[in-house]
């Protein structure tokens, strides 16, 4: 009987020891994953900015800029009625919108806008999910750009 109690005590002690080691390993793995996520978030800049900030960022971007893209996500008629100089257009409402975004170079900086900031705000979220690192959204869209009397091109 005493031998059985000793065996049971040893089995229980061993199980507790092994289980606590597994929990610590799981915690270490979870902590490691959290640290990696935090590092990724630190290097990722995706935010909404004012018209003044947007203008200061985009004023030096040329049509053939290799690192920066101004992206208008309005419809073609909206784009043709006036857009920010050197902007490229991808229509938010087109069926292939997400596909067109997904093939863009994720290492470039993107400056996105629409009419009011709604579509470009949604685009910002989509681009973050697709892995884009640097995306700046014109907070209140071209409406805010116009309120500040900044120029558009046809």
C-alpha positions as CSV (number, residue, x, y, z in Angstrom):
1,X,0.0,0.0,0.0
2,X,2.8,2.4,0.9
3,X,4.5,1.6,-2.4
4,X,1.3,2.4,-4.3
5,X,1.1,5.8,-2.5
6,X,4.7,6.5,-3.3
7,X,4.2,5.6,-7.0
8,X,1.0,7.8,-7.2
9,X,2.9,10.7,-5.5
10,X,5.8,10.4,-8.0
11,X,3.4,10.2,-11.0
12,X,1.4,13.3,-9.8
13,X,4.6,15.2,-9.0
14,X,6.0,14.4,-12.4
15,X,2.8,15.4,-14.1
16,X,2.7,18.7,-12.3
17,X,6.4,19.3,-13.2
18,X,5.9,18.5,-16.9
19,X,2.6,20.5,-17.1
20,X,4.2,23.6,-15.6
21,X,7.0,23.4,-18.1
22,X,4.5,23.2,-21.0
23,X,2.7,26.3,-19.7
24,X,5.9,28.2,-19.5
25,X,6.8,27.2,-23.0
26,X,3.4,28.3,-24.3
27,X,3.8,31.6,-22.5
28,X,7.3,32.1,-24.1
29,X,5.9,31.4,-27.5
30,X,2.9,33.8,-26.9
31,X,5.3,36.5,-25.7
32,X,7.5,36.0,-28.7
33,X,4.5,36.3,-31.0
34,X,3.4,39.5,-29.3
35,X,6.8,41.0,-29.5
36,X,7.0,40.3,-33.3
37,X,3.5,41.8,-33.8
38,X,4.6,45.0,-31.9
39,X,7.8,45.3,-34.0
40,X,5.7,45.1,-37.2
41,X,3.3,47.7,-35.9
42,X,6.1,50.1,-35.0
43,X,7.5,49.9,-38.6
44,X,4.1,50.2,-40.2
45,X,2.7,53.8,-40.6
46,X,-0.8,53.9,-41.7
47,X,-2.8,57.0,-40.7
48,X,-5.1,59.8,-41.7
49,X,-3.7,63.2,-42.1
50,X,-5.0,66.8,-42.6
51,X,-5.1,68.5,-46.0
52,X,-2.1,70.6,-45.0
53,X,0.0,67.6,-44.0
54,X,-1.1,65.7,-47.2
55,X,-0.1,68.7,-49.4
56,X,3.3,68.9,-47.7
57,X,3.9,65.2,-48.3
58,X,2.6,65.1,-51.9
59,X,3.9,68.5,-53.2
60,X,7.3,67.0,-54.2
61,X,6.0,63.8,-55.8
62,X,6.5,63.6,-59.5
63,X,4.6,61.4,-62.0
64,X,7.6,59.0,-62.2
65,X,8.5,58.9,-58.5
66,X,9.9,55.5,-57.7
67,X,9.0,55.6,-54.0
68,X,5.8,57.5,-53.6
69,X,2.3,57.2,-55.2
70,X,-0.6,59.5,-54.9
71,X,-3.7,57.3,-55.3
72,X,-7.2,58.7,-56.0
73,X,-9.9,56.1,-55.3
74,X,-12.8,58.1,-56.7
75,X,-14.7,57.2,-59.9
76,X,-13.5,58.2,-63.3
77,X,-15.9,61.2,-63.7
78,X,-14.8,62.4,-60.2
79,X,-11.2,62.1,-61.2
80,X,-11.7,63.9,-64.5
81,X,-13.5,66.8,-62.8
82,X,-10.2,67.6,-61.0
83,X,-7.5,65.6,-59.1
84,X,-4.3,66.2,-57.2
85,X,-1.3,66.6,-59.5
86,X,0.4,63.3,-60.4
87,X,-2.3,61.2,-58.9
88,X,-3.1,57.7,-60.3
89,X,-6.7,56.4,-60.1
90,X,-8.2,53.1,-59.0
91,X,-12.0,53.2,-58.7
92,X,-13.1,52.0,-55.3
93,X,-16.4,50.8,-56.7
94,X,-15.0,48.6,-59.4
95,X,-15.2,44.8,-58.8
96,X,-11.4,44.4,-59.2
97,X,-10.5,47.2,-56.8
98,X,-9.0,44.9,-54.1
99,X,-7.1,42.9,-56.8
100,X,-5.6,46.1,-58.2
101,X,-4.4,47.2,-54.8
102,X,-2.9,43.8,-54.1
103,X,-0.5,44.0,-57.0
104,X,0.9,47.4,-56.0
105,X,4.4,47.6,-54.6
106,X,4.0,47.2,-50.8
107,X,7.3,49.0,-50.2
108,X,6.3,52.3,-51.6
109,X,4.6,55.1,-49.7
110,X,0.9,55.7,-50.7
111,X,-1.0,58.9,-50.3
112,X,-4.7,58.1,-50.8
113,X,-7.8,60.2,-51.1
114,X,-11.4,60.3,-52.3
115,X,-14.2,62.9,-52.1
116,X,-14.9,62.9,-48.3
117,X,-12.4,60.5,-46.8
118,X,-14.9,57.6,-46.5
119,X,-13.7,55.4,-49.4
120,X,-10.0,56.3,-48.8
121,X,-10.5,55.5,-45.1
122,X,-11.8,52.1,-46.1
123,X,-9.0,51.7,-48.6
124,X,-6.5,52.5,-45.8
125,X,-7.9,49.5,-43.8
126,X,-7.8,47.2,-46.8
127,X,-4.2,48.2,-47.6
128,X,-3.1,47.6,-44.0
129,X,-4.7,44.1,-44.2
130,X,-2.8,43.5,-47.5
131,X,0.5,44.3,-45.8
132,X,1.2,47.8,-47.0
133,X,3.7,49.5,-44.7
134,X,3.3,53.2,-45.4
135,X,-0.2,54.6,-46.3
136,X,-1.4,58.2,-45.6
137,X,-5.1,59.0,-46.0
138,X,-6.4,62.5,-46.7
139,X,-8.7,62.6,-43.7
140,X,-11.6,64.6,-45.2
141,X,-10.9,63.9,-48.8
142,X,-10.8,66.3,-51.7
143,X,-13.5,68.3,-50.0
144,X,-10.9,69.4,-47.4
145,X,-8.3,70.0,-50.1
146,X,-10.8,72.3,-51.8
147,X,-11.7,74.1,-48.5
148,X,-8.0,74.9,-48.2
149,X,-8.0,76.3,-51.7
150,X,-5.3,73.9,-52.9
151,X,-5.0,73.4,-56.6
152,X,-6.4,70.5,-58.7
153,X,-5.5,69.5,-62.2
154,X,-7.8,68.3,-65.0
